[in-house]
Amino acid sequence: MSRRDPAEKVGIDPRYLANIELCGTIPSVPVVMQLIRICKLPAERCFNPES
């Protein structure tokens, strides 16, 4: 999946998503929750990476 697809679904710029991925930007909780839903990831993985 390219950055453009989830970024468009969430309503953010693909460059902003890249900054999130590279740990340069901390997204808001609503953005994180939308990305979790779109990428079909368990929320625990994002909020507790050791699980």
PyMOL CGO cylinders between C-alpha atoms (Angstrom):
from pymol import cmd
from pymol.cgo import CYLINDER

trace = [
    CYLINDER, 0.00, 0.00, 0.00, 1.40, 3.38, -0.93, 0.3, 1, 1, 1, 1, 1, 1,
    CYLINDER, 1.40, 3.38, -0.93, 1.33, 6.30, 1.48, 0.3, 1, 1, 1, 1, 1, 1,
    CYLINDER, 1.33, 6.30, 1.48, -1.10, 8.13, -0.74, 0.3, 1, 1, 1, 1, 1, 1,
    CYLINDER, -1.10, 8.13, -0.74, -3.97, 5.65, -0.24, 0.3, 1, 1, 1, 1, 1, 1,
    CYLINDER, -3.97, 5.65, -0.24, -4.23, 5.76, 3.56, 0.3, 1, 1, 1, 1, 1, 1,
    CYLINDER, -4.23, 5.76, 3.56, -3.35, 9.46, 3.66, 0.3, 1, 1, 1, 1, 1, 1,
    CYLINDER, -3.35, 9.46, 3.66, -6.25, 10.27, 1.34, 0.3, 1, 1, 1, 1, 1, 1,
    CYLINDER, -6.25, 10.27, 1.34, -8.64, 8.11, 3.37, 0.3, 1, 1, 1, 1, 1, 1,
    CYLINDER, -8.64, 8.11, 3.37, -7.66, 9.89, 6.58, 0.3, 1, 1, 1, 1, 1, 1,
    CYLINDER, -7.66, 9.89, 6.58, -7.52, 13.31, 4.94, 0.3, 1, 1, 1, 1, 1, 1,
    CYLINDER, -7.52, 13.31, 4.94, -3.85, 14.04, 5.55, 0.3, 1, 1, 1, 1, 1, 1,
    CYLINDER, -3.85, 14.04, 5.55, -0.95, 14.81, 3.24, 0.3, 1, 1, 1, 1, 1, 1,
    CYLINDER, -0.95, 14.81, 3.24, 1.24, 11.81, 2.27, 0.3, 1, 1, 1, 1, 1, 1,
    CYLINDER, 1.24, 11.81, 2.27, 4.28, 13.78, 3.47, 0.3, 1, 1, 1, 1, 1, 1,
    CYLINDER, 4.28, 13.78, 3.47, 2.65, 14.13, 6.89, 0.3, 1, 1, 1, 1, 1, 1,
    CYLINDER, 2.65, 14.13, 6.89, 2.14, 10.36, 6.95, 0.3, 1, 1, 1, 1, 1, 1,
    CYLINDER, 2.14, 10.36, 6.95, 5.81, 9.88, 6.02, 0.3, 1, 1, 1, 1, 1, 1,
    CYLINDER, 5.81, 9.88, 6.02, 6.79, 12.11, 8.95, 0.3, 1, 1, 1, 1, 1, 1,
    CYLINDER, 6.79, 12.11, 8.95, 4.63, 10.00, 11.25, 0.3, 1, 1, 1, 1, 1, 1,
    CYLINDER, 4.63, 10.00, 11.25, 6.31, 6.81, 9.98, 0.3, 1, 1, 1, 1, 1, 1,
    CYLINDER, 6.31, 6.81, 9.98, 9.77, 8.30, 10.48, 0.3, 1, 1, 1, 1, 1, 1,
    CYLINDER, 9.77, 8.30, 10.48, 8.91, 9.39, 14.04, 0.3, 1, 1, 1, 1, 1, 1,
    CYLINDER, 8.91, 9.39, 14.04, 9.33, 13.05, 13.13, 0.3, 1, 1, 1, 1, 1, 1,
    CYLINDER, 9.33, 13.05, 13.13, 5.71, 13.90, 13.90, 0.3, 1, 1, 1, 1, 1, 1,
    CYLINDER, 5.71, 13.90, 13.90, 3.36, 12.72, 16.62, 0.3, 1, 1, 1, 1, 1, 1,
    CYLINDER, 3.36, 12.72, 16.62, -0.15, 12.44, 15.16, 0.3, 1, 1, 1, 1, 1, 1,
    CYLINDER, -0.15, 12.44, 15.16, -3.37, 13.20, 16.98, 0.3, 1, 1, 1, 1, 1, 1,
    CYLINDER, -3.37, 13.20, 16.98, -5.30, 10.29, 18.49, 0.3, 1, 1, 1, 1, 1, 1,
    CYLINDER, -5.30, 10.29, 18.49, -8.09, 10.53, 15.86, 0.3, 1, 1, 1, 1, 1, 1,
    CYLINDER, -8.09, 10.53, 15.86, -5.50, 10.25, 13.06, 0.3, 1, 1, 1, 1, 1, 1,
    CYLINDER, -5.50, 10.25, 13.06, -3.86, 7.26, 14.75, 0.3, 1, 1, 1, 1, 1, 1,
    CYLINDER, -3.86, 7.26, 14.75, -7.20, 5.54, 15.23, 0.3, 1, 1, 1, 1, 1, 1,
    CYLINDER, -7.20, 5.54, 15.23, -8.17, 6.07, 11.59, 0.3, 1, 1, 1, 1, 1, 1,
    CYLINDER, -8.17, 6.07, 11.59, -4.81, 4.71, 10.40, 0.3, 1, 1, 1, 1, 1, 1,
    CYLINDER, -4.81, 4.71, 10.40, -5.17, 1.67, 12.68, 0.3, 1, 1, 1, 1, 1, 1,
    CYLINDER, -5.17, 1.67, 12.68, -8.61, 0.99, 11.23, 0.3, 1, 1, 1, 1, 1, 1,
    CYLINDER, -8.61, 0.99, 11.23, -7.54, 1.49, 7.61, 0.3, 1, 1, 1, 1, 1, 1,
    CYLINDER, -7.54, 1.49, 7.61, -4.41, -0.66, 7.97, 0.3, 1, 1, 1, 1, 1, 1,
    CYLINDER, -4.41, -0.66, 7.97, -6.32, -3.29, 9.97, 0.3, 1, 1, 1, 1, 1, 1,
    CYLINDER, -6.32, -3.29, 9.97, -3.77, -3.29, 12.78, 0.3, 1, 1, 1, 1, 1, 1,
    CYLINDER, -3.77, -3.29, 12.78, -4.48, -4.23, 16.38, 0.3, 1, 1, 1, 1, 1, 1,
    CYLINDER, -4.48, -4.23, 16.38, -4.56, -1.04, 18.47, 0.3, 1, 1, 1, 1, 1, 1,
    CYLINDER, -4.56, -1.04, 18.47, -2.38, -2.71, 21.13, 0.3, 1, 1, 1, 1, 1, 1,
    CYLINDER, -2.38, -2.71, 21.13, 0.47, -2.86, 18.62, 0.3, 1, 1, 1, 1, 1, 1,
    CYLINDER, 0.47, -2.86, 18.62, 0.48, 0.93, 18.28, 0.3, 1, 1, 1, 1, 1, 1,
    CYLINDER, 0.48, 0.93, 18.28, -0.03, 1.85, 21.90, 0.3, 1, 1, 1, 1, 1, 1,
    CYLINDER, -0.03, 1.85, 21.90, 2.06, -0.97, 23.41, 0.3, 1, 1, 1, 1, 1, 1,
    CYLINDER, 2.06, -0.97, 23.41, 4.71, -2.08, 20.88, 0.3, 1, 1, 1, 1, 1, 1,
    CYLINDER, 4.71, -2.08, 20.88, 6.07, -4.75, 23.24, 0.3, 1, 1, 1, 1, 1, 1,
    CYLINDER, 6.07, -4.75, 23.24, 2.83, -6.76, 23.05, 0.3, 1, 1, 1, 1, 1, 1,
]
cmd.load_cgo(trace, "trace")
